[in-house]
Amino acid sequence: MRYKIFIFDVDGVFTDGGLYYLGTGEIGRKFNVRDGLGIRLLQQTPIVPVVVSGKKTEVVAQRMKVLKISHVYLGIRDKLSTVENIIKEFNTSFEEIIFMGDDWNDMPVLEKVGCAITVPAASQEIKEVCDYVTISEGGSGAVREAIEWVLKKENLYDEAAKSFVAYLQNNNE
């Protein structure tokens, strides 16, 4: 297996990048159920999901808790330094990391990792450094698509899918 960690940005990747102002004064985000199921699929493999986001919001923290992603870094200005710390923590290298991001603050990481993925709404400069651009937009299944693409590429998909179906049957999700 070539990759150990799959790091995701949130806004524009897990979400559509929109800010939804609620009547309570809070700001909401739109997540896609298919992406959540994609994370569950990834969790059937040895590849560890990690979230690194520039913004720190309670709704994002809650969503990641529901998805059982235990390595969540929110409010991160310097994503490259955070990824370097993750590399030390997991005793790995940039080459063993997949990173999915969509904007300029992701560029320093996208340029260094073993596999870089983005969404169609990303700028051309971002797309040019990426190995894969999803067909699905952020917040509309892009995370699931990227996970399936990686797992198929790494020959992990079939076994993960079997484990995933068994997981669903036992957990009523």
URHUBEL-V86892 format. One record per residue. RES is the residue in one letter. SS is DSSP state (a for helix, b for strand, c for the rest). PHI is phi as a letter, one per 40 degrees, with the letter a starting at -180 (999 if undefined). Layout:
RES/SS/PHI, RES/SS/PHI
//
This chain:
M/c/999, R/c/c, Y/c/b, K/c/b, I/b/b, F/b/b, I/b/b, F/b/b, D/c/c, V/c/b, D/c/c, G/c/g, V/c/b, F/c/c, T/b/b, D/c/c, G/c/g, G/c/c, L/c/b, Y/b/b, Y/b/c, L/c/c, G/c/d, T/c/c, G/c/g, E/c/c, I/b/b, G/b/b, R/c/b, K/c/b, F/b/b, N/c/b, V/a/d, R/a/c, D/a/c, G/a/c, L/a/c, G/a/c, I/a/c, R/a/c, L/a/c, L/a/d, Q/c/c, Q/c/c, T/c/b, P/c/c, I/c/c, V/b/c, P/b/c, V/b/b, V/b/b, V/b/b, S/c/b, G/c/c, K/c/b, K/c/b, T/c/b, E/a/c, V/a/c, V/a/c, A/a/d, Q/a/c, R/a/c, M/a/c, K/a/c, V/a/d, L/c/c, K/c/g, I/c/c, S/c/c, H/b/b, V/b/b, Y/b/b, L/c/b, G/c/g, I/c/c, R/c/c, D/c/b, K/a/c, L/a/c, S/a/c, T/a/c, V/a/c, E/a/c, N/a/c, I/a/c, I/a/d, K/a/c, E/a/d, F/a/c, N/c/f, T/c/b, S/c/a, F/a/d, E/a/c, E/a/c, I/b/b, I/b/b, F/b/b, M/b/b, G/c/a, D/c/b, D/c/a, W/a/d, N/a/c, D/a/c, M/a/d, P/a/d, V/a/c, L/a/d, E/c/c, K/c/b, V/c/c, G/c/c, C/b/a, A/b/b, I/b/b, T/b/a, V/c/b, P/c/d, A/c/c, A/c/c, S/c/c, Q/a/d, E/a/c, I/a/c, K/a/d, E/a/c, V/a/c, C/c/c, D/c/c, Y/b/a, V/b/b, T/c/c, I/c/c, S/c/c, E/c/c, G/c/d, G/c/g, S/c/b, G/c/h, A/a/c, V/a/c, R/a/d, E/a/d, A/a/c, I/a/c, E/a/c, W/a/c, V/a/c, L/a/c, K/a/c, K/a/c, E/c/c, N/c/f, L/c/b, Y/a/c, D/a/d, E/a/c, A/a/c, A/a/c, K/a/c, S/a/c, F/a/c, V/a/c, A/a/c, Y/a/d, L/a/c, Q/a/c, N/a/c, N/a/b, N/c/f, E/c/b
//
